[in-house]
Amino acid sequence: MLGSFVVRVRPMKSVCYQYSTGRLLHGLFLHLVERVNPPLARELHEAKGQKPFTVSPLFGHFRTESGTKKAVAEEEYWFRF
């Protein structure tokens, strides 16, 4: 069964980050799976090759400050699992 979840978020305060949001959200996805099914989360994490799920980067309007991206407070951002 194919499915997709779009998650919309609004930061309460502006935040800068230097790392790929795709990797951060990939970790969030595995953490959420782990909360309800630890063996499945472990299996997904340890699987080699193509994974049976996808995670998008964070989308929205960002500012750039000193080489880092900044998610602005009260702006809407979204990502997809």
ZADO-1210 file (C-alpha; in nm, 4 decimals, padded with zeros to 6 digits):
<atoms>
<atom x="00.0000" y="00.0000" z="00.0000" code="MET" pos="1"/>
<atom x="00.1366" y="00.3378" z="-00.0978" code="LEU" pos="2"/>
<atom x="00.0772" y="00.6372" z="00.1214" code="GLY" pos="3"/>
<atom x="00.2051" y="00.9861" z="00.1829" code="SER" pos="4"/>
<atom x="00.1857" y="01.2222" z="00.4782" code="PHE" pos="5"/>
<atom x="00.2418" y="01.5953" z="00.4400" code="VAL" pos="6"/>
<atom x="00.3398" y="01.7622" z="00.7664" code="VAL" pos="7"/>
<atom x="00.3062" y="02.1401" z="00.7967" code="ARG" pos="8"/>
<atom x="00.4972" y="02.3203" z="01.0695" code="VAL" pos="9"/>
<atom x="00.5484" y="02.6776" z="01.1925" code="ARG" pos="10"/>
<atom x="00.8551" y="02.7482" z="01.4065" code="PRO" pos="11"/>
<atom x="00.7768" y="02.9381" z="01.7264" code="MET" pos="12"/>
<atom x="01.1107" y="03.1185" z="01.6908" code="LYS" pos="13"/>
<atom x="01.3556" y="03.1613" z="01.4046" code="SER" pos="14"/>
<atom x="01.6222" y="02.8938" z="01.3862" code="VAL" pos="15"/>
<atom x="01.9430" y="02.8598" z="01.1829" code="CYS" pos="16"/>
<atom x="02.0849" y="02.5266" z="01.0713" code="TYR" pos="17"/>
<atom x="02.3769" y="02.4109" z="00.8577" code="GLN" pos="18"/>
<atom x="02.2767" y="02.0507" z="00.7965" code="TYR" pos="19"/>
<atom x="02.0582" y="01.8902" z="00.5339" code="SER" pos="20"/>
<atom x="01.6989" y="01.8884" z="00.6529" code="THR" pos="21"/>
<atom x="01.6484" y="01.5640" z="00.4617" code="GLY" pos="22"/>
<atom x="01.8824" y="01.3815" z="00.7001" code="ARG" pos="23"/>
<atom x="01.7237" y="01.5425" z="01.0050" code="LEU" pos="24"/>
<atom x="01.3740" y="01.4490" z="00.8899" code="LEU" pos="25"/>
<atom x="01.4897" y="01.0962" z="00.8004" code="HIS" pos="26"/>
<atom x="01.5988" y="01.0602" z="01.1638" code="GLY" pos="27"/>
<atom x="01.2658" y="01.2014" z="01.2822" code="LEU" pos="28"/>
<atom x="01.0787" y="00.9465" z="01.0706" code="PHE" pos="29"/>
<atom x="01.2757" y="00.6555" z="01.2168" code="LEU" pos="30"/>
<atom x="01.2287" y="00.7928" z="01.5692" code="HIS" pos="31"/>
<atom x="00.8505" y="00.8131" z="01.5210" code="LEU" pos="32"/>
<atom x="00.8398" y="00.4563" z="01.3873" code="VAL" pos="33"/>
<atom x="01.0550" y="00.3422" z="01.6810" code="GLU" pos="34"/>
<atom x="00.8025" y="00.4811" z="01.9299" code="ARG" pos="35"/>
<atom x="00.5346" y="00.2426" z="01.8013" code="VAL" pos="36"/>
<atom x="00.7383" y="-00.0454" z="01.6564" code="ASN" pos="37"/>
<atom x="01.1063" y="-00.0653" z="01.7625" code="PRO" pos="38"/>
<atom x="01.1863" y="-00.3822" z="01.5599" code="PRO" pos="39"/>
<atom x="01.0504" y="-00.2227" z="01.2414" code="LEU" pos="40"/>
<atom x="01.2494" y="00.0967" z="01.3015" code="ALA" pos="41"/>
<atom x="01.5658" y="-00.1091" z="01.3474" code="ARG" pos="42"/>
<atom x="01.4931" y="-00.3070" z="01.0293" code="GLU" pos="43"/>
<atom x="01.4332" y="00.0119" z="00.8291" code="LEU" pos="44"/>
<atom x="01.7473" y="00.1730" z="00.9665" code="HIS" pos="45"/>
<atom x="01.9709" y="-00.1264" z="00.8971" code="GLU" pos="46"/>
<atom x="01.8337" y="-00.2060" z="00.5491" code="ALA" pos="47"/>
<atom x="02.0949" y="-00.1784" z="00.2739" code="LYS" pos="48"/>
<atom x="02.0201" y="-00.0290" z="-00.0649" code="GLY" pos="49"/>
<atom x="01.6932" y="00.1316" z="-00.1582" code="GLN" pos="50"/>
<atom x="01.4645" y="00.2010" z="00.1386" code="LYS" pos="51"/>
<atom x="01.0903" y="00.1226" z="00.1327" code="PRO" pos="52"/>
<atom x="01.0102" y="00.4848" z="00.2282" code="PHE" pos="53"/>
<atom x="01.1040" y="00.8378" z="00.1270" code="THR" pos="54"/>
<atom x="01.1458" y="01.1588" z="00.3240" code="VAL" pos="55"/>
<atom x="01.1528" y="01.5009" z="00.1590" code="SER" pos="56"/>
<atom x="01.3641" y="01.7945" z="00.2682" code="PRO" pos="57"/>
<atom x="01.1948" y="02.0842" z="00.4452" code="LEU" pos="58"/>
<atom x="01.0227" y="02.3204" z="00.2002" code="PHE" pos="59"/>
<atom x="00.9302" y="02.6840" z="00.2545" code="GLY" pos="60"/>
<atom x="01.0737" y="03.0351" z="00.2542" code="HIS" pos="61"/>
<atom x="01.4217" y="03.0463" z="00.4117" code="PHE" pos="62"/>
<atom x="01.6657" y="03.3280" z="00.4719" code="ARG" pos="63"/>
<atom x="02.0414" y="03.2839" z="00.4470" code="THR" pos="64"/>
<atom x="02.2651" y="03.4229" z="00.7209" code="GLU" pos="65"/>
<atom x="02.6419" y="03.3683" z="00.7338" code="SER" pos="66"/>
<atom x="02.6199" y="03.0610" z="00.5112" code="GLY" pos="67"/>
<atom x="02.3406" y="02.8957" z="00.7091" code="THR" pos="68"/>
<atom x="01.9732" y="02.8608" z="00.6299" code="LYS" pos="69"/>
<atom x="01.7278" y="03.0253" z="00.8638" code="LYS" pos="70"/>
<atom x="01.3702" y="02.9078" z="00.9132" code="ALA" pos="71"/>
<atom x="01.1765" y="03.2191" z="01.0078" code="VAL" pos="72"/>
<atom x="00.9359" y="03.2295" z="01.3027" code="ALA" pos="73"/>
<atom x="00.5684" y="03.2032" z="01.2102" code="GLU" pos="74"/>
<atom x="00.6409" y="03.1116" z="00.8443" code="GLU" pos="75"/>
<atom x="00.4861" y="02.7860" z="00.7263" code="GLU" pos="76"/>
<atom x="00.7166" y="02.5016" z="00.6218" code="TYR" pos="77"/>
<atom x="00.6326" y="02.1493" z="00.5133" code="TRP" pos="78"/>
<atom x="00.7819" y="01.8079" z="00.4476" code="PHE" pos="79"/>
<atom x="00.6546" y="01.4725" z="00.3308" code="ARG" pos="80"/>
<atom x="00.6960" y="01.1144" z="00.4547" code="PHE" pos="81"/>
</atoms>
